[in-house]
């Protein structure tokens, strides 16, 4: 069934408040997944506002998944909220799989890895694994692990600051259902992922923070100064690593700590501009077979390789139907750039005409 966007006669703030009220109504327990970023910050305040409206004399449960690689300014923002009397902070600092992209090669890394020097130490009171517990989690594991660790019964609603305008993947996640489209399944049966501000823009978020006199994470000012995308995320995965020079420029002290833990990222800064992507494209430029070999040979990170294979299968079908719109060279370019987690957009008519003219 086709999905259409249309105006609903209310602004995004009114709609978000109604969604938060519904989440509080239908869930046995509500918790906010807080990243320290602006979007989850607004979501947290909207939940607190609803608690006050209902007369609930209890703090808002907040979960922070400490991925270690974030700047101190982000951790300081999370700590500022942890110290508020209306917040009950659950700070998880457990080993998690992540990825590192350096000059075309994706590799798996472990955050909070006890065998190396950490980029940033978590607080003493953070929730950690015992020293003899060898488990390493993925992002998908954390919904079930956090809810079981905290022992909340019934249906749990995790409120996230996810906005559909950030990516096609996030947009698709909120158009798959006709009703309660902002409440989605998770990897855990008793946890639902709730996205009350999914239709907000970045301007809506900053407008709310300004009008409510809420200070946002100062790291955004650093990002703005170097014209870096205004998102807080780990800096080593494919697309983020392409902005490594901007990470260095926005926060040199932070970059120095990253480099101490992962010395090879220095090569990303020094040689990315000279990185011969054309040579790689020439080596793997024999159509879909070359794309498949690139995934097999160059993407060492297990999760990214799986995403790369999924992207390959989807793109291959599109290429078969519309080879001009989905040329194999476009897929290889995306893979070399570290893009595996989202669909590669088709070439426009102008690009297709230019490619056809070039031969």
ABEGO torsion letter per residue (X at the ends): XBBBBBBAGBBAAAAAAAAAAAAAAABABBBBBBAGBAAAAAAAAAAAAAAAAAGBBBBBBBBBBBAGABBAAAAAAAAAAAABAABBBBBBBBBBBBBBBBGGBBBBBBBGBAABBBABBBBAABBBBBAABABBBBAAAAAAAAAAAAGBBEBBBBBBBBBAAABAAAAAAAAABABGAABBBBABAABBBBBAAAABBAAAAAAAAAAAGBBBBAAAAAAAAAGBBBBBBBAABAAAAAAAAAAAAABAAAAAAAAAABAAAAAAAAAAAABBAAAAAAAAABEAAAAAAAAAAABABAAAAAAAAAAAAAAAAAAAABAAABBAAAAAAAAAAGBAABBBBBBBAAAAAAAAAAX
